[in-house]
Amino acid sequence: MINQYETVFIATPVLSEAQMKEAVNKFRRIITDNNGELIHEEDWGLKKLAYPIKKKSTGFYYLFEFRSEGEFINKLETEFRRDERIMRFLTFKMDKHAIAYSEKKRKMNSKTAENKNEQNQKEA
């Protein structure tokens, strides 16, 4: 059965921008190569951690929202565990309320971005 999931992972802060892109592309490929459908992704950037992980106080946060078979999640999480660049990850199955909230949030963010663009054009 195909479900919708959201995964957030934290990569070590010592990565260069190219290394971070490579890690993101790796997990994007793993999802799509296993018949997963990417719905949305967000780069949250470098953020301070609530507590140190592996003696690091910051990390690169990245989010994937995707649809896939339930059996695939074990494979994805195994890949996260094997990758030394990943400090933490969390995957959860989204229910209908979480899906609706996520869609609403994306629409609000796109409207906010449109309004900013319109305002910038008026000021120019």
Helices and strands as residue ranges (DSSP letters): E 2-11, H 17-33, E 37-53, E 56-69, H 72-82, E 86-93, H 96-123
